[in-house]
Amino acid sequence: MTFTLDAALAARRFEVSLSLAPGETVAVLGPNGAGKSTLLSVVAGLLRPDTGRAEVNGRVLFELGPSVHTWTAPHRRGTALLAQDPLLFPHLSALENVAFGPRSAGIPTREARETARHWLTEVDATDLADRRPGELSGGQAQRVAAARALAVNPEILLLDEPLSALDIHAAPLLRRLLKRVLAGRRAIIVTHDVLDAYMLADRVIVMEEGRITEDGPTRDVLRRPRSRFAAGLAGLNLVAGTVTSAGIRSAEGLEFAGQHDAPLVPGQAGVAAFPPSAVSVFLSEAHGSPRNSFRVTVTDVEPHGDQIRVRAGELSADVTPAASADLGLAPGLEVYFVVKAAAVSIYPA
Amino acid sequence: MRIRRRRDSAYNGIPRWVMAMAAVGALLVLLPLAAMLGRVNWPQFIPLITSESSLTALGLSLRTAAASTVLCVVFGVPLALVLARGDFPGQRLLRSFVLLPLVLPPVVGGIALLYAFGRQGLLGQSLEIAGIQIAFTTTAVVLAQTFVALPFLVVSLEGALRSAGSRYEAVAATLGARPTTVLRRVTLPLVLPGLASGAVLSFARSLGEFGATLTFAGSLQGVTRTLPLEIYLQRETDADAAVALSLLLVIVAVVVVGLSYRGPAPAGSVSRTARPGAPWRVAA
C-alpha cells in the first residue's frame, strides 16, 4: 500500500528515487530549478521521464525501460494537483469547479454536486458555492481549489507552493485548513517555506540539482541539517510547546510571547518561530519587559556570513563580530537571549 | 477591464504626418463606399433587392455560407487545436498550407478544387463512378467557400488557444478528466469568444466569395449563383440592381465586423505559455 517512484530525465538532470507510506505527507524543499516541480509533473503524468518506474497501491503509473513501456495517462492516475495559482475554471461556479472531478469520474451530476457541497463545507466555503472564480479573493479561490482537489479523493495529493501566492492574512487560515485535511492523507508538498514543512509534513526531502540530497523526519532534517540548503532554512528558531494566552510555553518552561493571526486556544500544541537576527545577547538580565528574556548557556559560536551565530541548545542568535568580542562569547558562558515579541510568530500546530 | 478615454490629454507620441497618412488610408476605404452610396437608386431600392433573381441569390448565399461555416467549425477546430497544442514534425509546414488560401487568389483555389473534385479530377473520377458529381453543383459552392474561409477560423481560434494557455487543461487532467471531457468542459468554453469571432469571420468570407465559386461551381441561377455572382452579372445589364445588392452586402459586412471585432487585446495581456517542467505554471 505504498507509493514508490524511480525516475530519471536526462534533459533536466533529474534523477529521483522516493517512496511514501500511506497517509504520509512529505515536504519538498530546495532552491529554484532544483527539480521540485519536475517531480510533481512526473508523478502527475504531465511529463514523461526517460526511464523509471512508479507504482501506487500495486498499480503501475509508469514503467519505462529498454524493453518495457507502460504509461498511465494523467487522468487515470488519481493524483490531484493544487498549484500556486488556484486555476479555477473561470466559466464554472465554485460548486461546479469542485464537482468537476467527481463528474469526470462518471458520477451523476446530482451526486457530484453533493460531494462538492461536502468538500466546500470542509474548507469553510459553503457560502461561496454560487460565485464565479472572478468574484473570489485569492484566499477564497485557493480554498475552493483545495476542495476541488480533495473532491476526487486522490491517491496522492500534489501541492505546488499552495500558500505562496496568498497574502499574509489568507496564508495562516489556509495553512491550518491544509493541516486539517492533510492529516492521514498521502501528499507531496513543494514549498519554499520551512514553516509549511514543519507544520504540514511528516517528512522532508531536500532537492538540489535534480537529486534528493536529504530525506528524513521533518524535525531531524531541520534540527540537524546536512545539506547546505536545509542549513540555510533551518536557521529559523522553532520552539514547540503549549499555547498560552500570550504565546507558547516550551517543554523547558520558557515563555515566548509573539504575534499571531489565529486566535490562540490555551492548552493547544503550537510553535513559535523567529529568526536568529531578532535575538539580542546580553550578559546580565535585561531591564524592562521580563518577557522573552531567557537565561541560556552558549553551546557554540561560529561565523555565519558576516555575522556570528551564537547557539544555545535549540536557540540561536546572530550578533556582529564586534559585539561577540565585547561580550567575550564562548561555549559554556551564561548569557541572556532577548527576543522582541514583535519578531516572534506564534502558530497553533 | 479596458479603460476607454476620449479626448485624453495624455501625450500619445504620434507625429502629425503619421496622422495625415492615416487619414488618407481611412479615406481610401471610406471614399469608394461613400461613392457607391451616392449612386443608390433609393426609390427603387426595395423592389431591386426583392426581385426574384436577387432573392434567389440571397437565399442561396445565406444557405451556402451557413453550411460552409459549419464545415469550417467541424474541421477548423481540430486543425487549430493540433496547431496550437500539438508538437510534431511538419507542424509549421502544415500551418503554412492551411493558411495558404488567405493569400492565394481565389480563382487559383477554384482551379485547384476543379482538379481535385472536377469530373476529370483526382477524386472526381472515383466520385463520378460512385454517382456523385460535385463540380457545378451547390456542393461545389460550399466547398469553394469552405476552402477560402477555413483559415479565418483556424487563425482566430489558434490565437485564442495560445493566449488561454494549457494550464487549465493540465489541472483538469489531474482531476481525472479524459481528453475529450477536457476539450468539451474546459478548452472550448475558455476559447468560446475566439471561436465565435472566427465563425463570424468565416461566415462573412463565405458570403463574399466570388473567384473560386465562379471557377469551380459556375453561375447557374438558383444552384450556384450566389449574391456576389449575381451582382457581377447585373452590373452588365442593370447597374441600379448591382449597386442595391452591393449595399446589401456592405450592410451585412458591417454587422458582421461589428459582431466579431472587439479590438486588439489590451496592452500587457501577454500570451501565457506554460513552463515545460510544470504545465500548470506560467513560464517566467
Chai-1 contact restraints between the chains, C-beta under 6 A:
chainA,res_idxA,chainB,res_idxB,connection_type,confidence,min_distance_angstrom,max_distance_angstrom,comment,restraint_id
A,S37,B,G277,contact,1.0,0.0,6.0,A-B,restraint_1
A,S37,B,A278,contact,1.0,0.0,6.0,A-B,restraint_2
A,T38,B,G277,contact,1.0,0.0,6.0,A-B,restraint_3
A,S41,B,G277,contact,1.0,0.0,6.0,A-B,restraint_4
A,S41,B,A278,contact,1.0,0.0,6.0,A-B,restraint_5
A,A44,B,T174,contact,1.0,0.0,6.0,A-B,restraint_6
A,L46,B,A170,contact,1.0,0.0,6.0,A-B,restraint_7
A,L46,B,P279,contact,1.0,0.0,6.0,A-B,restraint_8
A,P74,B,A173,contact,1.0,0.0,6.0,A-B,restraint_9
A,P74,B,T174,contact,1.0,0.0,6.0,A-B,restraint_10
A,H75,B,A173,contact,1.0,0.0,6.0,A-B,restraint_11
A,H75,B,G176,contact,1.0,0.0,6.0,A-B,restraint_12
A,H75,B,A177,contact,1.0,0.0,6.0,A-B,restraint_13
A,H75,B,R178,contact,1.0,0.0,6.0,A-B,restraint_14
A,T79,B,T174,contact,1.0,0.0,6.0,A-B,restraint_15
A,A80,B,T174,contact,1.0,0.0,6.0,A-B,restraint_16
A,A80,B,L175,contact,1.0,0.0,6.0,A-B,restraint_17
A,L81,B,V171,contact,1.0,0.0,6.0,A-B,restraint_18
A,L81,B,T174,contact,1.0,0.0,6.0,A-B,restraint_19
A,A83,B,W280,contact,1.0,0.0,6.0,A-B,restraint_20
A,L87,B,R167,contact,1.0,0.0,6.0,A-B,restraint_21
A,L87,B,Y168,contact,1.0,0.0,6.0,A-B,restraint_22
A,L87,B,V171,contact,1.0,0.0,6.0,A-B,restraint_23
A,F89,B,V186,contact,1.0,0.0,6.0,A-B,restraint_24
A,H91,B,P189,contact,1.0,0.0,6.0,A-B,restraint_25
A,F100,B,L175,contact,1.0,0.0,6.0,A-B,restraint_26
A,G101,B,L175,contact,1.0,0.0,6.0,A-B,restraint_27
A,G101,B,G176,contact,1.0,0.0,6.0,A-B,restraint_28
A,S104,B,G176,contact,1.0,0.0,6.0,A-B,restraint_29
A,S104,B,A177,contact,1.0,0.0,6.0,A-B,restraint_30
A,S104,B,T181,contact,1.0,0.0,6.0,A-B,restraint_31
A,A105,B,G176,contact,1.0,0.0,6.0,A-B,restraint_32
A,V152,B,L175,contact,1.0,0.0,6.0,A-B,restraint_33
A,V152,B,G176,contact,1.0,0.0,6.0,A-B,restraint_34
